[in-house]
Amino acid sequence: MADVSPAALTLSDRFIHAERMTRELIDHLERGFLPRTRELRKLVNLADPDYEFDEVEDITVRNDAGKLLESDIFTANLHEKLAAYLQSIDDSVKHILTGT
């Protein structure tokens, strides 16, 4: 999805974009971010009964942590864009209701 300023869109289009971003954020959290978080936690938690390895290499932890950080950056960026759209919607609706 191209970065489009919310102000350049109609109110209806802003709702559509906000809905799509909300679904994308939910999907990303459920299928990407949270599973990665669980896997990294499992990897570094030696008390985990599902722990399969005798020893975990530092590079493995660093790589998994790096992937999680990249996922976090994506999450934050998407959340920021969604918040801008929602604020724009809120401003437009207030303008419509108050006439100011």
Secondary structure, DSSP 8 states (H G I E B T S, - for coil): -----GGGS-HHHHHHHHHHHHHHHHHHIIIIIHHHHHHHHHHH-TT-TT---S---HHHHHHHHHHHHHHHHHHHHHHHHHHHHHHHHHHHHHHHHH--
